[in-house]
Amino acid sequence: MAEKDRDPAQQPVLKGPEPAVPSLPATQELLIELTDLNWERTVEKSGRPVAVMFYSPTCAFCHQMEPYFRNYAREYKDSIQFARLDIMTSPWTAERYGVRSTPTFKFFCDGKPVQEMVGAVYPALLKKMVDDVLVHGRDCAKNSTAIDYEITGYG
């Protein structure tokens, strides 16, 4: 059967080059989405300081603060890891660290919480806290008392 006699549906379709897949924005990679399952590996066993934003998808103040948090993730990408945790889908970790309102910003050094800020705060205050954690965080973590993580409400 000649090429011209083939059914048009059976003709091979020649395509041009595939369009490039749009890459994620750089801040998407810099801001890790945490869950109860990856918390220990990402925060508690991290070799560098971690800033965590505890948020709720329905929280208007969380949406207000998130662009600043993302900008700081880009600015401090070489010295501190930024992450966020949805308290609606990961309530165990939020309860464990006493998060009662959103947004709550907690800073961890050597896996230990060293600073905390709650609410829609001035972005300059949040940035100042990031700077303070970088300067004093490790000393603060080394001088803190160990927490027994085997805490439950049933014991």
C-alpha atoms as one frame of an Amber mdcrd trajectory, in Angstrom:
protein
   0.000   0.000   0.000   1.381   3.372  -1.005   1.864   6.152   1.536  -0.732
   8.336  -0.167  -3.386   5.578   0.008  -3.249   5.306   3.813  -6.117   6.433
   5.945  -5.374   9.965   7.269  -6.019   8.758  10.836  -3.175   6.270  10.449
  -0.708   8.799   9.031   2.187   9.461  11.383   1.897  12.893  12.896   5.053
  14.922  12.755   5.407  17.199  15.708   7.726  20.087  16.294   9.839  20.316
  19.378   7.946  19.818  22.622   7.231  23.051  24.482   9.433  23.502  27.490
   7.761  22.677  30.782   7.577  25.862  32.814   9.796  25.565  35.826   8.583
  26.380  39.281   9.482  29.767  40.659  12.745  29.769  42.564  10.978  30.470
  45.867   8.839  27.359  45.420  11.966  25.226  45.856  13.224  27.329  48.742
  10.054  27.031  50.825   9.497  23.407  51.831   5.967  22.178  52.535   6.125
  20.186  55.781   3.847  17.439  57.062   3.740  15.340  60.212   5.579  12.660
  58.218   8.587  14.678  57.041   8.904  16.963  60.093  11.602  15.004  61.900
  13.834  14.626  58.844  13.436  18.233  57.697  13.444  20.170  60.982  14.679
  18.118  63.926  17.589  16.497  62.095  18.524  19.492  59.977  22.131  20.599
  60.025  21.204  24.267  59.720  18.630  26.599  61.276  15.029  26.220  60.125
  12.296  28.867  60.071   8.801  27.376  60.070   5.556  29.176  59.356   2.575
  27.339  60.849  -0.408  28.389  58.760  -3.989  27.594  57.854  -5.357  27.882
  54.306  -8.327  29.864  55.623  -6.212  32.354  57.584  -6.235  35.824  56.019
  -3.193  36.936  58.037  -1.253  33.902  56.804  -1.899  34.968  53.221  -0.803
  38.478  54.153   2.526  37.300  55.649   3.415  34.573  53.151   4.942  36.847
  50.453   7.361  38.292  53.017   8.231  34.805  54.284   8.908  33.676  50.695
  11.106  36.716  50.053  13.142  35.954  53.170  13.470  32.340  51.989  15.079
  33.668  48.823  17.243  36.211  50.654  18.580  33.785  53.306  18.677  30.632
  51.147  22.342  29.929  51.921  22.116  30.194  55.700  18.660  29.128  56.888
  16.008  26.716  55.602  12.464  28.069  55.322   9.445  25.794  55.536   5.734
  25.954  56.245   3.286  23.552  57.839  -0.480  23.468  57.284  -1.998  22.936
  60.741  -5.217  21.590  59.210  -3.498  18.646  57.527  -0.725  18.163  60.129
  -2.337  18.848  63.511  -0.041  16.563  65.498   3.095  18.663  64.964   1.228
  21.915  65.577  -0.154  20.555  68.854   3.236  19.215  69.881   4.787  22.679
  69.618   1.871  24.520  71.205   0.668  26.341  68.105  -2.727  27.794  68.979
  -3.122  30.498  66.352  -1.882  31.275  62.885   0.394  32.441  61.539   2.992
  31.278  64.045   6.648  31.573  63.118   9.004  29.249  64.977  12.747  29.105
  64.550  14.719  25.921  65.195  18.447  25.385  65.712  19.843  21.892  66.117
  16.245  20.653  66.033  15.203  22.715  69.058  12.812  25.660  69.043  14.723
  28.826  69.934  12.399  31.701  68.955   8.723  32.242  68.247   6.544  34.997
  66.870   2.755  34.820  66.569   0.421  36.751  64.314   0.681  39.122  61.404
   3.734  41.035  62.539   5.656  43.793  60.852   7.857  42.200  58.196  10.855
  44.089  59.604  10.340  42.318  62.957  10.270  38.939  61.252  13.475  39.750
  59.385  15.119  40.939  62.613  14.207  37.644  64.263  15.760  35.703  61.374
  18.951  37.721  61.835  18.918  37.115  65.602  18.485  33.371  65.138  21.450
  33.304  62.783  23.610  35.123  65.335  22.426  33.577  68.633  20.380  30.500
  67.693  23.019  27.798  68.095  24.125  29.075  71.504  20.521  29.251  72.630
  19.843  25.696  71.453  22.921  24.332  73.237  21.941  25.988  76.518  18.321
  24.811  76.469  16.849  21.904  78.369  16.100  18.746  76.432  12.425  18.025
  75.828  11.011  14.550  76.295   9.164  14.050  73.008   7.290  11.024  74.292
   4.528  13.263  75.604   0.922  12.227  75.117  -2.301  13.246  76.743  -2.877
   9.682  77.919   0.050   8.974  80.169
